[in-house]
Amino acid sequence: MKKQTNFKSFFFGLLLIFLSAVCLILLLQSPKQSHQSSHNYLSLDSLDNVEYVTVNKSAKLSKRNEKCTYFDCFNVYQCNHGGMSNLLVYIYPLKHYIDDKNIPVGSFISKEYFDMLITIQKSKYFTPNPKEACIFIPSIDILNQNRFRIEETSYALSSLPHWRQGENHVLFNMVSGASPEYSTVVELYSGKAMIAGAGFNSWTYRHGFDISLPVYSSLSKLVHNTASQSPKPWLILSSQTNIHPEYMNELKQLTHTHPELIVMDMCEHDRNSSLRCHGGQVYKYPQVLMQSTFCIVMRGSRLGQKVLHESMAAGCIPIIIADTYVLPFSEILDWKRAAIVIPEAEISSLVDVMKDLSEKHVAELKAQVKYLYGRYFSSIPAITNTVLDILNQRVFPHLAQPYEHWNIDQQARVVQYNPLFLQMTSRRWQGFTAVVLTYDRLHSLFLLMEKLSQVPSVSKILVIWNNQNKYPPPASKWPKISKNWTIIKTNENKLSKRFYPYAEIETEAVLSIDDDITMLTADELEFGFEVWCEFPDRIVGFPSRTHGYDNLTQSFTYESEWKNEISMVLTGAAFYHKYWNYMYTTQMPARIRNYVDSHMNCEDIAMNFLVANVTAKAPIKVTPRKKFKCPQCKNPEMLSTDTRHMMERSKCVNLFASIYGGGVGGATLRSVEFRADPVLFRDPFPRKLKRFNDIGAI
């Protein structure tokens, strides 16, 4: 019995040792979680128990490095601990800094900066462990330069344990400079630190390193989500109060001849910032901004102005009149979609410029203002999270988001996307495959093959022989060219054969070209290919057409006039991704493909409908060659000279629009006023300075 008791005691002793060892291993394997759970980081209670620290003036100060770039002042090797796929951000513990006379270095932390720190702490980027951090955020509030002492605050920053002359530190600031200079960047000894600041000009802003912020206005909450959609009584409103007297006089002079412009100022009897006066009338501010379509944002004592934030909250389109001003988040945002920029020297033209804008353009600007404000500017957390996302894509560029992610509302009426999941720029080294559909025009076919062989980026020439009644000529009759070429004999004479996904097409880029298009030069084709590389999900080519809508017949028309606007690029000479061959053959409505094959017409229109319907994007026209010339253009039997040709093509547009469900003015074809030309194309420069000399002129 005693032996059995001893055995049980021994067994339980071993079990206890084993459990203790397991607990110790788990504890050692998760130091971060243990650290995080035991560390009370930021909370409202933490503000009442902040340690007071005397500024160490023995720390070495380093002036702001004005030449810093991401590549020489930022230590990217600090940013990939443990194979993490996003950057980690550390916030220094809260402390109150005082000088040797017990005088505070700055004011207590503001609500705005506390909200910033809380947002960072709640984000996916936060870490409480400074040893694994990529970015460091001081808990010293420097949002407003008027609320702290420059030298003492600089010493406080320099005494931070991981400062290292500011390397990998981000300083948030919204009000910089003091009277009378009003510097456009916070005046601190910031060393290599990045500045996320408002009011940068193009001289103080370090591109790709600093981040430009908006000046946040708490007044914006008074108009947020209350902007009326009804017509505005005023066209242009100036409600800013700190405009330079010279500019203010110029604006008031404009009101004499342009009643569409309203200029307001502070009320003389009451200097309350929430009131504005004009013509004896008193208006509440910022609510008055909702009554105008456009709101002026002009250079004041500082470049960054709260009125930009307040105008966007009110749904008022900003008119930026501040030369060299770096607009907020300009690294990722396309402000041309949301604001009108007028040079300071051209203030006198601002009313005429606004009146010339179309209703469609104004509506698009309004929608973009609403979208940008809601996503990036509506709150301190929105601003802070945007900064973190920008920093993250700098550190991990392979995860960077495309232009559409930042600038296009994915919930909008038309969602634009790239179905190919391609990079923004395609790979040029592959070259392209030229696919030539031919029937029996050997002379022009051979001439075309010789010209194609002179294009540097041609990888292969694929001849689609569409004549079942005649065999192709023997190999000895074909031209001797330096490029690889292959001939494929089809089993049926169908136009859709030019868009079949042949296995012989090994490149991403395809040049679809008719066998009689012999007037294009090697320079034109090479340039067209390089443009396609910039727009790999679109049709890029030379002959363009457009469509219109006839209100009398209530139908669409196919138009070939020489216009600025295009909605189709004909595949008689066009580049596209080989993916569209697969889509045309297998996914496009069979009714369209059958119509094309039975009528031997409109395959190019069908391809334009397909691409526009999937991507919601317009084609791209290259080079300004007006007319395509071919040896047989005077043949009266040619299809392009038939008087019924335009009617047949218009019929195709209407049929395809009905199949795709396009309404009046839409038809799923996307129109654009855009053309790509080589640099220096029309400039009188020496030929040796131009890369593409042999480009056809109008």
KOLDRENZA-488436 format. One record per residue (C-alpha): residue in one letter; x, y, z. Coordinates in steps of 0.1 Angstrom, whole numbers, padded with zeros to 4 digits. Layout:
N
residuo;u;v;w
A;X;Y;Z
...
This chain:
698
residuo;u;v;w
M;0000;0000;0000
K;0028;0023;0008
K;0045;0016;-0025
Q;0013;0024;-0043
T;0011;0058;-0025
N;0047;0066;-0033
F;0041;0057;-0070
K;0010;0081;-0071
S;0031;0109;-0056
F;0059;0104;-0081
F;0034;0104;-0110
F;0017;0136;-0099
G;0051;0152;-0093
L;0061;0145;-0129
L;0028;0158;-0142
L;0033;0190;-0123
I;0068;0195;-0137
F;0055;0188;-0172
L;0027;0213;-0169
S;0050;0240;-0155
A;0074;0235;-0184
V;0046;0238;-0210
C;0034;0271;-0194
L;0070;0284;-0194
I;0074;0276;-0231
L;0041;0292;-0240
L;0051;0323;-0221
L;0085;0326;-0238
Q;0070;0320;-0272
S;0045;0349;-0269
P;0064;0379;-0253
K;0045;0404;-0275
Q;0011;0393;-0263
S;0021;0392;-0227
H;0037;0427;-0231
Q;0006;0441;-0248
S;-0019;0427;-0223
S;0001;0440;-0193
H;0008;0474;-0208
N;-0019;0500;-0202
Y;-0011;0522;-0232
L;-0034;0550;-0240
S;-0068;0558;-0223
L;-0085;0588;-0208
D;-0074;0576;-0174
S;-0038;0576;-0185
L;-0040;0614;-0190
D;-0044;0619;-0153
N;-0013;0600;-0143
V;0013;0613;-0167
E;0049;0614;-0155
Y;0066;0648;-0155
V;0100;0648;-0171
T;0126;0676;-0171
V;0140;0683;-0206
N;0175;0671;-0211
K;0194;0700;-0227
S;0225;0680;-0231
A;0209;0661;-0260
K;0224;0668;-0294
L;0201;0688;-0317
S;0201;0683;-0355
K;0185;0707;-0379
R;0159;0695;-0403
N;0176;0678;-0433
E;0160;0696;-0462
K;0174;0671;-0487
C;0161;0640;-0471
T;0146;0613;-0494
Y;0131;0580;-0486
F;0163;0563;-0498
D;0188;0581;-0476
C;0170;0592;-0444
F;0148;0563;-0439
N;0160;0529;-0426
V;0138;0504;-0444
Y;0158;0475;-0429
Q;0140;0483;-0396
C;0107;0474;-0411
N;0104;0437;-0417
H;0108;0419;-0384
G;0095;0384;-0384
G;0084;0385;-0420
M;0056;0409;-0413
S;0036;0421;-0444
N;0028;0455;-0429
L;0048;0481;-0411
L;0047;0483;-0373
V;0042;0516;-0355
Y;0053;0524;-0319
I;0040;0553;-0298
Y;0061;0567;-0270
P;0045;0566;-0236
L;0027;0599;-0226
K;0049;0623;-0206
H;0047;0660;-0197
Y;0080;0678;-0204
I;0091;0707;-0182
D;0122;0729;-0182
D;0146;0734;-0152
K;0122;0760;-0138
N;0092;0736;-0139
I;0076;0755;-0167
P;0058;0733;-0193
V;0075;0730;-0226
G;0041;0730;-0243
S;0004;0728;-0236
F;-0011;0696;-0225
I;-0020;0672;-0253
S;-0049;0684;-0275
K;-0080;0664;-0282
E;-0070;0662;-0319
Y;-0036;0647;-0312
F;-0049;0623;-0286
D;-0074;0611;-0312
M;-0045;0605;-0336
L;-0026;0585;-0310
I;-0057;0564;-0301
T;-0064;0558;-0338
I;-0028;0545;-0343
Q;-0031;0523;-0312
K;-0063;0507;-0325
S;-0050;0502;-0360
K;-0035;0470;-0375
Y;-0001;0488;-0376
F;0004;0493;-0339
T;0030;0475;-0318
P;0039;0482;-0281
N;0074;0468;-0287
P;0099;0494;-0299
K;0124;0467;-0308
E;0102;0455;-0337
A;0088;0489;-0347
C;0094;0504;-0382
I;0078;0539;-0374
F;0080;0558;-0342
I;0054;0584;-0331
P;0063;0608;-0303
S;0036;0615;-0278
I;0046;0652;-0278
D;0018;0673;-0293
I;0033;0696;-0320
L;0001;0700;-0341
N;0001;0738;-0335
Q;0034;0756;-0334
N;0019;0784;-0313
R;0013;0760;-0284
F;0049;0749;-0277
R;0084;0764;-0273
I;0106;0754;-0302
E;0140;0749;-0286
E;0127;0730;-0255
T;0105;0708;-0276
S;0134;0701;-0299
Y;0154;0690;-0269
A;0125;0668;-0257
L;0124;0651;-0291
S;0162;0646;-0292
S;0161;0629;-0258
L;0137;0602;-0269
P;0154;0568;-0264
H;0150;0557;-0301
W;0154;0592;-0318
R;0186;0586;-0337
Q;0184;0621;-0353
G;0148;0615;-0361
E;0153;0584;-0383
N;0120;0566;-0389
H;0101;0591;-0368
V;0069;0609;-0380
L;0059;0643;-0366
F;0023;0655;-0371
N;0018;0692;-0375
M;-0012;0713;-0389
V;-0002;0749;-0379
S;0033;0758;-0387
G;0054;0790;-0386
A;0049;0821;-0366
S;0045;0858;-0374
P;0058;0875;-0395
E;0074;0848;-0417
Y;0048;0820;-0412
S;0071;0792;-0423
T;0054;0765;-0444
V;0070;0737;-0423
V;0071;0733;-0385
E;0102;0751;-0371
L;0118;0723;-0351
Y;0152;0706;-0350
S;0137;0675;-0366
G;0167;0660;-0382
K;0158;0631;-0404
A;0122;0629;-0392
M;0093;0628;-0417
I;0069;0656;-0414
A;0032;0649;-0418
G;0022;0686;-0420
A;-0003;0710;-0435
G;0006;0740;-0456
F;0037;0727;-0474
N;0049;0746;-0504
S;0068;0730;-0533
W;0101;0742;-0518
T;0098;0728;-0483
Y;0080;0696;-0492
R;0103;0667;-0496
H;0085;0646;-0523
G;0081;0609;-0514
F;0093;0616;-0478
D;0070;0641;-0461
I;0032;0638;-0462
S;0009;0668;-0469
L;-0021;0670;-0445
P;-0053;0691;-0446
V;-0058;0717;-0419
Y;-0085;0700;-0398
S;-0115;0722;-0388
S;-0139;0712;-0361
L;-0165;0735;-0377
S;-0168;0711;-0405
K;-0190;0689;-0383
L;-0217;0716;-0385
V;-0222;0709;-0423
H;-0210;0673;-0427
N;-0237;0651;-0442
T;-0261;0681;-0444
A;-0251;0695;-0477
S;-0282;0701;-0498
Q;-0285;0686;-0532
S;-0308;0714;-0544
P;-0296;0741;-0568
K;-0272;0765;-0553
P;-0282;0802;-0553
W;-0246;0814;-0558
L;-0219;0802;-0583
I;-0187;0813;-0565
L;-0183;0823;-0528
S;-0153;0838;-0510
S;-0158;0835;-0472
Q;-0121;0834;-0462
T;-0112;0862;-0437
N;-0074;0863;-0438
I;-0069;0870;-0476
H;-0041;0894;-0485
P;-0056;0930;-0491
E;-0044;0931;-0526
Y;-0062;0898;-0535
M;-0093;0909;-0516
N;-0095;0941;-0536
E;-0091;0922;-0568
L;-0120;0899;-0558
K;-0142;0928;-0549
Q;-0135;0944;-0583
L;-0147;0913;-0600
T;-0181;0915;-0582
H;-0189;0947;-0600
T;-0191;0929;-0634
H;-0198;0894;-0622
P;-0228;0891;-0598
E;-0222;0853;-0598
L;-0193;0860;-0573
I;-0201;0867;-0537
V;-0173;0880;-0514
M;-0179;0879;-0477
D;-0159;0892;-0448
M;-0160;0893;-0410
C;-0189;0914;-0396
E;-0177;0948;-0383
H;-0202;0949;-0354
D;-0193;0913;-0343
R;-0159;0897;-0350
N;-0173;0863;-0342
S;-0157;0836;-0364
S;-0190;0818;-0369
L;-0205;0848;-0388
R;-0200;0863;-0422
C;-0214;0896;-0437
H;-0222;0906;-0472
G;-0243;0935;-0484
G;-0257;0942;-0450
Q;-0268;0906;-0445
V;-0254;0883;-0418
Y;-0248;0846;-0425
K;-0239;0817;-0403
Y;-0205;0802;-0410
P;-0197;0775;-0422
Q;-0234;0768;-0431
V;-0232;0795;-0457
L;-0208;0774;-0477
M;-0236;0751;-0487
Q;-0253;0779;-0507
S;-0225;0780;-0534
T;-0213;0757;-0561
F;-0177;0768;-0559
C;-0157;0781;-0528
I;-0125;0800;-0530
V;-0095;0788;-0511
M;-0068;0814;-0513
R;-0033;0820;-0500
G;-0035;0837;-0466
S;-0009;0843;-0440
R;-0004;0805;-0442
L;-0007;0783;-0473
G;-0028;0757;-0455
Q;-0063;0770;-0448
K;-0092;0755;-0428
V;-0116;0768;-0455
L;-0105;0739;-0477
H;-0117;0714;-0452
E;-0149;0733;-0444
S;-0157;0737;-0481
M;-0154;0700;-0488
A;-0176;0692;-0459
A;-0202;0715;-0473
G;-0201;0699;-0507
C;-0186;0730;-0522
I;-0161;0726;-0550
P;-0128;0742;-0540
I;-0111;0768;-0562
I;-0075;0767;-0552
I;-0057;0800;-0557
A;-0023;0795;-0539
D;0007;0790;-0561
T;0032;0763;-0550
Y;0007;0749;-0524
V;0011;0712;-0520
L;-0025;0699;-0517
P;-0033;0673;-0490
F;-0024;0637;-0498
S;-0013;0648;-0533
E;0010;0617;-0533
I;-0021;0595;-0538
L;-0050;0618;-0547
D;-0057;0633;-0581
W;-0070;0668;-0572
K;-0079;0676;-0608
R;-0109;0654;-0602
A;-0122;0674;-0572
A;-0109;0710;-0574
I;-0101;0738;-0598
V;-0067;0753;-0596
I;-0063;0790;-0607
P;-0028;0807;-0608
E;-0027;0838;-0586
A;-0018;0859;-0616
E;-0051;0849;-0633
I;-0076;0857;-0606
S;-0094;0880;-0630
S;-0104;0850;-0651
L;-0118;0828;-0624
V;-0155;0836;-0630
D;-0152;0830;-0668
V;-0134;0797;-0662
M;-0161;0784;-0638
K;-0189;0795;-0662
D;-0173;0775;-0690
L;-0174;0742;-0672
S;-0201;0718;-0684
E;-0229;0706;-0661
K;-0215;0671;-0664
H;-0180;0682;-0653
V;-0194;0701;-0623
A;-0215;0671;-0612
E;-0184;0649;-0614
L;-0164;0674;-0593
K;-0192;0675;-0567
A;-0193;0638;-0565
Q;-0155;0635;-0561
V;-0154;0662;-0534
K;-0180;0643;-0514
Y;-0161;0610;-0519
L;-0127;0624;-0509
Y;-0141;0642;-0479
G;-0159;0611;-0466
R;-0130;0588;-0471
Y;-0099;0609;-0462
F;-0109;0641;-0445
S;-0140;0637;-0425
S;-0124;0630;-0391
I;-0090;0629;-0373
P;-0091;0590;-0375
A;-0097;0592;-0413
I;-0067;0615;-0417
T;-0045;0594;-0395
N;-0053;0561;-0411
T;-0046;0576;-0446
V;-0011;0586;-0434
L;-0005;0551;-0421
D;-0017;0535;-0454
I;0007;0558;-0474
L;0036;0549;-0452
N;0028;0512;-0455
Q;0028;0512;-0493
R;0061;0531;-0493
V;0077;0504;-0472
F;0060;0475;-0490
P;0057;0488;-0527
H;0047;0453;-0539
L;0015;0459;-0519
A;0009;0494;-0532
Q;-0027;0501;-0543
P;-0033;0514;-0579
Y;-0047;0549;-0588
E;-0083;0536;-0589
H;-0081;0524;-0553
W;-0074;0559;-0540
N;-0094;0581;-0564
I;-0124;0562;-0576
D;-0155;0555;-0556
Q;-0161;0517;-0558
Q;-0197;0522;-0548
A;-0203;0547;-0577
R;-0227;0542;-0606
V;-0200;0527;-0628
V;-0173;0506;-0613
Q;-0141;0506;-0633
Y;-0116;0478;-0628
N;-0089;0458;-0646
P;-0102;0423;-0652
L;-0067;0411;-0662
F;-0052;0417;-0628
L;-0022;0433;-0645
Q;0003;0457;-0632
M;-0002;0493;-0641
T;0025;0490;-0668
S;0028;0458;-0688
R;0061;0441;-0696
R;0077;0454;-0728
W;0104;0428;-0732
Q;0079;0402;-0745
G;0070;0424;-0775
F;0038;0417;-0794
T;0023;0393;-0819
A;0010;0408;-0851
V;-0022;0389;-0862
V;-0030;0396;-0899
L;-0063;0384;-0913
T;-0061;0379;-0950
Y;-0081;0364;-0979
D;-0064;0369;-1012
R;-0045;0402;-1013
L;-0010;0388;-1015
H;0008;0419;-1027
S;-0003;0441;-0998
L;0001;0412;-0974
F;0037;0407;-0983
L;0044;0444;-0982
L;0028;0446;-0947
M;0049;0417;-0935
E;0081;0434;-0946
K;0071;0466;-0928
L;0061;0447;-0896
S;0095;0429;-0896
Q;0111;0464;-0892
V;0093;0471;-0859
P;0117;0463;-0830
S;0091;0449;-0806
V;0075;0425;-0831
S;0079;0390;-0816
K;0060;0370;-0842
I;0037;0375;-0872
L;0007;0353;-0874
V;-0011;0351;-0907
I;-0047;0339;-0906
W;-0055;0325;-0940
N;-0093;0329;-0943
N;-0098;0316;-0979
Q;-0110;0280;-0980
N;-0111;0279;-1018
K;-0074;0286;-1023
Y;-0043;0273;-1007
P;-0017;0297;-0995
P;0013;0302;-1018
P;0044;0280;-1013
A;0070;0291;-0988
S;0094;0302;-1016
K;0069;0329;-1026
W;0067;0345;-0991
P;0090;0374;-0982
K;0123;0367;-0966
I;0121;0386;-0932
S;0140;0385;-0900
K;0110;0379;-0877
N;0094;0346;-0870
W;0061;0341;-0888
T;0034;0314;-0890
I;0004;0308;-0912
I;-0028;0293;-0900
K;-0055;0281;-0925
T;-0090;0284;-0911
N;-0118;0260;-0918
E;-0145;0287;-0923
N;-0144;0322;-0937
K;-0155;0341;-0907
L;-0144;0375;-0894
S;-0144;0362;-0858
K;-0114;0340;-0868
R;-0092;0371;-0863
F;-0101;0370;-0826
Y;-0097;0333;-0819
P;-0073;0326;-0790
Y;-0047;0308;-0810
A;-0020;0288;-0791
E;0006;0304;-0813
I;0000;0338;-0796
E;0026;0336;-0768
T;0028;0373;-0760
E;0004;0393;-0739
A;0001;0420;-0765
V;-0017;0414;-0798
L;-0016;0437;-0828
S;-0047;0431;-0849
I;-0041;0445;-0884
D;-0057;0442;-0918
D;-0036;0430;-0947
D;-0041;0462;-0966
I;-0029;0486;-0938
T;0005;0493;-0953
M;0008;0530;-0946
L;0018;0527;-0909
T;0055;0532;-0902
A;0077;0512;-0878
D;0079;0542;-0855
E;0041;0545;-0854
L;0036;0508;-0845
E;0064;0509;-0819
F;0050;0539;-0803
G;0015;0524;-0803
F;0028;0493;-0786
E;0045;0514;-0759
V;0013;0533;-0753
W;-0006;0499;-0749
C;0020;0489;-0722
E;0007;0519;-0702
F;-0030;0509;-0708
P;-0028;0471;-0710
D;-0065;0465;-0704
R;-0077;0488;-0732
I;-0078;0488;-0770
V;-0050;0511;-0782
G;-0048;0519;-0819
F;-0049;0542;-0849
P;-0082;0545;-0868
S;-0109;0558;-0844
R;-0146;0563;-0846
T;-0174;0576;-0824
H;-0211;0571;-0819
G;-0239;0595;-0813
Y;-0276;0595;-0805
D;-0303;0608;-0829
N;-0332;0622;-0809
L;-0355;0622;-0839
T;-0351;0585;-0847
Q;-0342;0576;-0810
S;-0314;0555;-0822
F;-0276;0554;-0822
T;-0255;0564;-0851
Y;-0220;0553;-0862
E;-0199;0583;-0871
S;-0165;0585;-0888
E;-0161;0623;-0888
W;-0128;0637;-0876
K;-0138;0647;-0840
N;-0120;0652;-0807
E;-0142;0626;-0790
I;-0139;0589;-0798
S;-0156;0558;-0785
M;-0141;0531;-0807
V;-0107;0522;-0820
L;-0110;0499;-0850
T;-0092;0466;-0849
G;-0079;0470;-0884
A;-0049;0484;-0867
A;-0051;0481;-0829
F;-0033;0466;-0799
Y;-0051;0447;-0772
H;-0044;0420;-0746
K;-0048;0384;-0758
Y;-0073;0378;-0730
W;-0099;0396;-0751
N;-0095;0369;-0778
Y;-0107;0344;-0752
M;-0135;0366;-0740
Y;-0147;0373;-0776
T;-0147;0336;-0784
T;-0162;0321;-0752
Q;-0179;0348;-0731
M;-0193;0375;-0755
P;-0230;0370;-0762
A;-0233;0344;-0790
R;-0260;0366;-0807
I;-0234;0392;-0814
R;-0208;0368;-0827
N;-0233;0351;-0850
Y;-0244;0384;-0864
V;-0208;0394;-0872
D;-0201;0361;-0889
S;-0234;0361;-0909
H;-0231;0397;-0921
M;-0193;0398;-0925
N;-0192;0431;-0907
C;-0188;0449;-0874
E;-0164;0426;-0856
D;-0143;0456;-0846
I;-0174;0473;-0831
A;-0182;0441;-0813
M;-0147;0440;-0797
N;-0151;0476;-0786
F;-0184;0468;-0770
L;-0169;0438;-0752
V;-0139;0457;-0737
A;-0160;0487;-0727
N;-0187;0465;-0711
V;-0162;0446;-0690
T;-0138;0475;-0680
A;-0161;0505;-0682
K;-0131;0523;-0699
A;-0127;0540;-0732
P;-0102;0531;-0759
I;-0070;0550;-0765
K;-0061;0566;-0799
V;-0025;0571;-0808
T;-0009;0595;-0833
P;-0029;0621;-0853
R;-0029;0604;-0888
K;-0062;0615;-0902
K;-0068;0593;-0932
F;-0057;0557;-0938
K;-0045;0552;-0973
C;-0044;0519;-0992
P;-0036;0509;-1028
Q;-0072;0498;-1035
C;-0091;0526;-1019
K;-0105;0537;-1053
N;-0120;0504;-1060
P;-0158;0510;-1061
E;-0165;0475;-1049
M;-0147;0480;-1016
L;-0169;0478;-0985
S;-0157;0512;-0971
T;-0170;0530;-1001
D;-0204;0514;-1001
T;-0232;0540;-0994
R;-0249;0514;-0972
H;-0218;0510;-0950
M;-0226;0537;-0925
M;-0262;0524;-0922
E;-0250;0489;-0916
R;-0225;0500;-0890
S;-0252;0521;-0872
K;-0274;0491;-0871
C;-0246;0471;-0854
V;-0242;0498;-0827
N;-0279;0497;-0820
L;-0281;0459;-0819
F;-0251;0455;-0797
A;-0263;0483;-0774
S;-0296;0465;-0770
I;-0279;0432;-0762
Y;-0257;0447;-0736
G;-0286;0468;-0722
G;-0272;0502;-0729
G;-0296;0531;-0725
V;-0298;0565;-0742
G;-0263;0581;-0743
G;-0246;0551;-0728
A;-0247;0520;-0750
T;-0218;0506;-0729
L;-0194;0523;-0753
R;-0172;0548;-0734
S;-0163;0581;-0749
V;-0131;0600;-0743
E;-0113;0632;-0755
F;-0078;0619;-0754
R;-0050;0611;-0779
A;-0015;0599;-0772
D;0014;0615;-0791
P;0052;0611;-0787
V;0071;0637;-0768
L;0084;0665;-0791
F;0061;0652;-0819
R;0051;0686;-0832
D;0080;0706;-0818
P;0107;0721;-0841
F;0136;0702;-0825
P;0164;0684;-0844
R;0155;0649;-0855
K;0183;0634;-0834
L;0165;0647;-0802
K;0133;0629;-0811
R;0129;0592;-0805
F;0100;0587;-0830
N;0107;0608;-0861
D;0086;0589;-0886
I;0052;0597;-0873
G;0024;0606;-0898
A;0010;0642;-0896
I;-0025;0655;-0900
